[in-house]
């Protein structure tokens, strides 16, 4: 496709200004209706909304200095667990995917057993097993137990995404790499994985979003993440609706930010592919 054809194609796929405004009006109207339903439900229950009390649990200012509140501190724990788990699950998924594609029967069998075991049991059960059964044997902390459980669970799903991305690469690419004497490792590193990344990025981001949401379960083993901090504050203040809506909004901001960042990466990859 030449530059002129690409320009015509892009113009044809761009939404009109009127359509853009209409979409925003629908979004605002939907959000307004949702807010109205929430307040109407609270009024029907006789609930006394106290939103003015929420900010102090997010942040405070003392002598001109910004101080993070308990919710922001819990958010920091959530981000730390999610970031470490994301890196480990990606590495575990890559190794598992390569083992699934290996010519070794033992590697394929181990990878298959891991996948079936993890994908067919609930994350909460795995989390409890690792924390209450496995961690006392090897002296794992709560944080390490949570990271291990999330990494194993998300890594199983990431491995299938990575495997599908690798299989999407034409066989001719493998043959070309073999013809110039590249070994298995260098073929994956220089030929297969860079191309497969374009196919893997969108589903891997969806998996990362799921990881952030699943991280809320670590509160069940007394890790003071965002969800646990919220439960603690609710038990003291009885600000049930206000705090749960605030926590939900924070998770929404996290996942939307990740999705928007990934869209930018996808566009760069698409442009790089066209340029190539």
C-alpha positions, 0 to 999 in steps of 0.5 A, spaced: 500 500 500 502 506 497 502 513 501 496 515 497 492 509 499 494 509 506 491 516 507 485 515 503 484 509 508 485 513 514 481 518 512 475 513 511 476 510 517 476 516 521 470 518 525 466 525 523 466 531 528 459 530 529 459 522 530 465 524 535 461 529 539 455 524 539 459 519 542 461 524 548 454 526 549 452 519 550 458 517 554 456 523 559 449 521 559 450 514 561 455 517 566 450 522 569 444 516 569 449 512 573 450 517 578 443 519 579 441 511 580 447 511 585 444 517 589 437 514 588 438 508 591 442 511 597 436 515 598 431 509 598 435 506 603 436 512 607 443 512 606 447 519 608 452 520 603 458 523 606 463 524 600 467 530 604 470 525 609 473 521 603 479 526 601 483 525 608 483 518 606 487 519 600 491 525 602 493 530 607 497 536 607 501 538 613 505 544 614 505 545 606 507 537 605 503 532 601 502 526 605 499 520 602 493 517 606 492 510 607 488 509 600 494 511 596 499 507 601 495 501 599 495 503 592 502 503 592 502 496 595 497 494 589 502 497 584 508 493 587 505 487 587 502 487 580 508 490 577 513 484 580 507 479 578 507 482 571 514 481 570 515 474 573 508 472 569 511 474 563 517 470 563 514 464 566 509 465 560 515 465 555 518 459 558 512 455 558 510 457 551 517 455 548 517 448 552 510 447 549 513 448 542 519 444 544 521 437 541 522 435 548 517 430 551 519 432 558 518 439 557 512 439 553 509 434 559 511 439 564 508 445 561 502 441 560 501 439 567 502 446 569 497 449 565 492 444 566 493 445 574 493 452 574 487 454 569 483 449 572 483 451 579 481 458 582 486 463 584 483 464 591 484 456 592 491 457 589 493 463 593 491 459 600 495 453 598 501 457 597 500 461 603 498 456 608 501 450 605 507 452 601 510 458 604 511 455 611 515 450 608 520 455 605 519 461 609 515 465 604 513 472 606 506 474 605 508 479 599 512 473 596 506 468 597 502 473 593 507 475 588 508 467 587 500 466 586 499 471 581 505 470 577 503 462 576 496 464 575 497 469 570 503 466 567 499 460 565 494 464 561 500 469 558 503 462 555 498 461 551 497 468 548 505 468 547 504 461 544 499 463 539 503 469 537 509 465 536 505 460 531 502 466 527 509 467 524 510 464 517 514 457 517 518 461 512 521 465 517 524 459 521 526 456 515 530 463 513 533 463 520 535 456 519 538 457 512 543 462 515 545 458 521 541 461 527 541 457 533 534 456 536 535 461 541 537 467 536 532 465 532 527 466 537 530 473 539 532 476 533 527 473 528 520 470 531 519 474 538 520 481 535 515 479 529 510 475 534 510 481 539 505 485 534 500 479 535 501 478 542 501 486 545 493 487 545 491 480 549 497 481 553 495 488 555 488 485 557 491 479 561 495 485 565 489 488 566 486 482 569 492 481 573 491 488 576 484 486 578 486 479 581 491 483 585 485 485 590 484 478 592 491 478 596 487 482 601 485 475 603 491 473 606 492 480 610 496 484 605 494 491 606 493 493 599 488 498 596 482 493 597 484 491 604 486 498 606 479 500 604 476 494 608 479 497 614 477 504 613 470 502 612 470 498 618 472 504 622 467 509 619 462 506 615 463 510 609 461 503 605 458 506 598 463 512 598 469 508 599 468 502 595 466 507 589 472 511 590 476 504 590 473 502 584 474 509 581 482 508 582 482 501 579 478 504 573 483 509 572 489 504 573 486 499 568 484 505 563 491 508 563 494 501 562 490 500 556 491 507 553 499 506 554 498 500 550 494 503 544 500 508 543 505 502 543 500 498 538 500 504 533 508 505 534 508 498 532 504 498 526 507 504 524 514 500 524 511 495 521 509 499 515 515 502 514 519 496 514 
